[in-house]
Amino acid sequence: MKLLLAAFFITFLLFSCNSSDKKISQIEIVKTQTDTIKTIEKPSIKITKALVLGKFDYKTDSTFTKVSVEHSAKTLYLNKEVYSAFLEMHKAAKTDSIELTILSGTRNFKEQKNIWERKWNKYSNLEPLERAKKILEYSSMPSTSRHHWGTDIDLNSLSNSYFSSGKGFKEYEWLTKNANDFGFHQVYTDINSLRTGYNLEKWHWSYMPLASKYLKFYNNRIVNDDINNFKGYEEAPKLRVINDYVNGISQKAKSYE
């Protein structure tokens, strides 16, 4: 009887060990399969000429999303990854009693053209080249704006003086100290020997993890002939718009990797 019980006990142990091994193996297989699936399904960045030139419909593009009225001053859209990063930054800012409101997000070619041509008509007393220079102090030519990409946002005010004192100063101080941690950089700092192009814009923040890739694509694929179909586009080559304006960003942003 004792021998039978001993044999049964040994058989039970062997069966249990084998079963446990099988479970472990199955878990490892599932984990391996899951990891493989995640790698395959990980979304890749799709960059096209149409996107960087602003000639697409961001309202129907699956990589863009509508921004909640809680975070914006009007109806606007952003790249989903950018909006997700902004939400994290917004949450952190709120913890420090700082409110961040997006005033402007994605703008397509048509929207940028409307802004440009409204100012073109406003400065009709100037010669074409001087007219374009005047507009380029703060506004981009259509097909050259970072706002086409869905990576750039204007925050809280469109006036530099707002950020120089009081509530605005505290907001800008918080952004300069913390925004980089969430991927956002102020691209239009003071103009100096190292930065050309647009004037200082304390409100303009760019999500560099994506924007840096779009800029690289732009420099590799876009030429002056791609900048057209709006009043004054002929001035683009004379003003070195791609070199001095599209690439006229802060050194910190330019060196982002």
URKA-V241966 format. One record per pair of residues at least 24 apart in sequence whose ideal C-beta (glycine too) atoms are under 8 Angstrom apart, sorted by the first residue. I is the first residue (numbers start at 1). J is the second residue. D is the distance in Angstrom with one decimal. If there is no record, write none. Layout:
i & j & d
I & J & D
I & J & D
This chain:
i & j & d
45 & 210 & 7.2
45 & 213 & 6.0
47 & 213 & 6.6
47 & 214 & 6.1
47 & 217 & 4.5
49 & 221 & 5.8
49 & 222 & 6.9
49 & 226 & 7.2
51 & 148 & 7.2
51 & 149 & 6.8
51 & 214 & 7.5
52 & 148 & 6.4
52 & 149 & 6.5
52 & 214 & 5.6
52 & 217 & 6.0
52 & 218 & 4.8
52 & 221 & 7.6
52 & 222 & 6.5
53 & 109 & 6.4
53 & 143 & 4.4
53 & 148 & 6.7
53 & 222 & 7.0
53 & 226 & 6.2
54 & 107 & 7.0
54 & 108 & 4.7
54 & 109 & 3.8
54 & 111 & 8.0
54 & 112 & 6.1
54 & 142 & 6.6
54 & 143 & 6.0
54 & 145 & 6.6
54 & 147 & 7.9
54 & 148 & 3.3
55 & 108 & 7.1
55 & 109 & 4.9
55 & 143 & 7.6
56 & 108 & 6.8
57 & 108 & 7.2
58 & 106 & 4.8
58 & 108 & 6.2
58 & 150 & 6.2
63 & 150 & 7.7
64 & 106 & 6.6
64 & 150 & 5.7
67 & 102 & 6.0
67 & 105 & 6.2
71 & 100 & 7.6
71 & 101 & 6.8
71 & 102 & 5.8
72 & 101 & 6.7
72 & 102 & 4.6
72 & 103 & 7.7
72 & 105 & 7.3
73 & 101 & 5.6
73 & 102 & 7.0
73 & 103 & 5.1
74 & 103 & 7.7
76 & 102 & 6.5
76 & 104 & 6.7
76 & 105 & 3.9
76 & 106 & 6.6
77 & 105 & 5.9
77 & 106 & 4.8
77 & 150 & 6.8
78 & 102 & 7.7
78 & 105 & 4.7
78 & 106 & 6.0
78 & 150 & 5.3
78 & 151 & 8.0
78 & 153 & 7.0
79 & 106 & 7.5
79 & 149 & 7.3
79 & 150 & 3.7
79 & 151 & 6.0
79 & 207 & 7.6
79 & 210 & 6.3
81 & 207 & 7.5
81 & 209 & 7.6
81 & 210 & 6.2
82 & 150 & 6.1
82 & 151 & 5.4
82 & 153 & 7.6
82 & 207 & 4.4
82 & 210 & 6.5
85 & 182 & 5.2
85 & 183 & 5.1
85 & 184 & 7.2
85 & 207 & 5.8
85 & 209 & 7.8
86 & 153 & 6.8
86 & 182 & 7.5
86 & 184 & 7.7
86 & 207 & 7.8
88 & 182 & 5.6
89 & 178 & 7.3
89 & 179 & 6.5
89 & 182 & 4.0
89 & 184 & 6.5
92 & 178 & 6.6
92 & 182 & 7.4
93 & 174 & 6.1
93 & 178 & 7.3
96 & 174 & 6.2
98 & 170 & 6.8
98 & 171 & 5.7
98 & 174 & 4.7
99 & 156 & 7.8
99 & 171 & 7.6
100 & 155 & 5.6
100 & 156 & 6.6
100 & 171 & 7.3
100 & 175 & 8.0
101 & 155 & 6.8
101 & 156 & 5.7
102 & 153 & 5.0
102 & 154 & 7.1
102 & 155 & 6.4
103 & 153 & 8.0
103 & 154 & 4.5
103 & 155 & 6.7
103 & 156 & 7.0
103 & 157 & 7.5
103 & 158 & 6.5
103 & 203 & 7.2
104 & 147 & 6.7
104 & 153 & 7.0
104 & 154 & 4.1
105 & 147 & 7.2
105 & 150 & 6.9
105 & 152 & 7.7
105 & 153 & 5.6
105 & 154 & 8.0
106 & 147 & 6.2
106 & 148 & 7.3
106 & 149 & 7.6
106 & 150 & 4.3
107 & 145 & 6.4
107 & 147 & 4.2
107 & 148 & 6.5
108 & 148 & 6.5
109 & 142 & 5.1
109 & 143 & 6.1
109 & 148 & 7.0
112 & 140 & 6.5
112 & 141 & 7.8
112 & 142 & 4.3
112 & 143 & 7.7
112 & 145 & 5.1
112 & 147 & 7.0
112 & 148 & 7.0
113 & 142 & 4.4
113 & 229 & 7.7
113 & 230 & 4.8
115 & 139 & 5.8
116 & 140 & 7.7
116 & 141 & 6.3
116 & 142 & 5.7
116 & 230 & 5.9
116 & 231 & 7.4
116 & 232 & 7.6
117 & 230 & 6.3
117 & 231 & 5.2
120 & 231 & 4.7
120 & 232 & 5.6
128 & 232 & 5.8
128 & 234 & 7.4
128 & 235 & 5.8
129 & 235 & 5.4
129 & 238 & 6.2
129 & 239 & 7.4
131 & 232 & 6.5
132 & 232 & 5.0
132 & 235 & 4.2
132 & 239 & 6.1
133 & 239 & 6.8
135 & 232 & 7.9
136 & 197 & 7.6
136 & 198 & 6.8
136 & 239 & 6.9
136 & 241 & 7.7
136 & 245 & 6.3
137 & 198 & 6.8
137 & 199 & 5.1
138 & 198 & 6.3
138 & 199 & 5.9
138 & 201 & 7.0
140 & 198 & 7.6
140 & 245 & 6.8
141 & 227 & 6.2
141 & 230 & 7.3
141 & 232 & 7.8
141 & 233 & 6.9
141 & 236 & 6.1
141 & 241 & 5.8
141 & 245 & 7.6
142 & 227 & 7.7
142 & 229 & 7.6
142 & 230 & 4.9
142 & 233 & 7.9
143 & 222 & 7.8
143 & 226 & 6.4
143 & 227 & 4.8
143 & 228 & 7.7
144 & 227 & 6.3
144 & 236 & 7.7
144 & 241 & 5.6
144 & 242 & 7.1
144 & 245 & 6.2
144 & 246 & 5.2
146 & 187 & 7.1
146 & 206 & 6.0
146 & 211 & 6.4
146 & 214 & 8.0
149 & 210 & 7.2
149 & 211 & 6.2
149 & 214 & 4.7
151 & 206 & 5.8
151 & 207 & 4.6
151 & 208 & 7.9
151 & 210 & 4.8
151 & 211 & 4.0
151 & 214 & 6.6
152 & 187 & 7.6
152 & 204 & 6.5
152 & 205 & 7.0
152 & 206 & 4.6
152 & 207 & 7.3
152 & 211 & 6.8
153 & 184 & 7.7
153 & 204 & 7.7
153 & 205 & 5.6
153 & 206 & 7.9
153 & 207 & 7.8
154 & 201 & 7.9
154 & 203 & 4.8
154 & 204 & 5.7
154 & 205 & 7.9
155 & 203 & 5.3
155 & 205 & 6.1
156 & 203 & 6.4
157 & 203 & 5.8
158 & 203 & 5.7
159 & 203 & 7.9
160 & 200 & 5.8
160 & 201 & 7.3
160 & 202 & 5.2
160 & 203 & 7.9
163 & 202 & 4.4
163 & 203 & 7.3
172 & 202 & 5.5
175 & 205 & 6.9
179 & 205 & 5.9
183 & 207 & 5.0
183 & 208 & 5.8
183 & 209 & 4.8
184 & 208 & 7.4
185 & 250 & 6.9
185 & 252 & 6.3
185 & 253 & 4.3
185 & 256 & 6.7
186 & 250 & 6.5
186 & 253 & 7.5
187 & 211 & 8.0
187 & 249 & 4.1
187 & 250 & 5.7
187 & 253 & 4.7
188 & 248 & 7.9
188 & 249 & 7.0
188 & 250 & 7.3
189 & 250 & 4.4
194 & 251 & 5.3
195 & 248 & 6.0
195 & 249 & 7.1
195 & 250 & 6.1
195 & 251 & 6.9
196 & 243 & 7.9
196 & 244 & 4.2
196 & 245 & 7.5
196 & 248 & 4.4
197 & 244 & 5.2
197 & 245 & 4.2
197 & 247 & 7.8
197 & 248 & 2.4
197 & 249 & 7.6
198 & 245 & 6.5
198 & 248 & 6.3
206 & 249 & 7.7
206 & 253 & 6.5
208 & 253 & 5.9
208 & 256 & 4.3
209 & 256 & 8.0
212 & 253 & 7.9
212 & 256 & 4.9
212 & 257 & 7.3
215 & 246 & 7.4
215 & 247 & 7.3
215 & 249 & 8.0
218 & 242 & 7.8
218 & 246 & 6.3
219 & 246 & 7.8
219 & 247 & 7.1
